[in-house]
Amino acid sequence: MADGSTLIFLLVAGLGLAMALIYVPLRMLLTLTARSRRLRLLQRIRRLREELGQPLDSP
């Protein structure tokens, strides 16, 4: 049977692994969604700038 320090090490290592398995995919998801939001915002700004650059149609 393992002594106390080995059990504590295995417990901490297991918790670290579990946290990594949750943190890494979550961090990737949040990064990808932030990038897509930023890209959509930049595209919207470009469209608005193009619209502002065109002359206004007056009836």
PyMOL commands that set and color helices and strands:
alter all, ss='L'
color gray80, all
select helices_A, chain A and resi 4-53
alter helices_A, ss='H'
color red, helices_A
deselect
rebuild
show_as cartoon
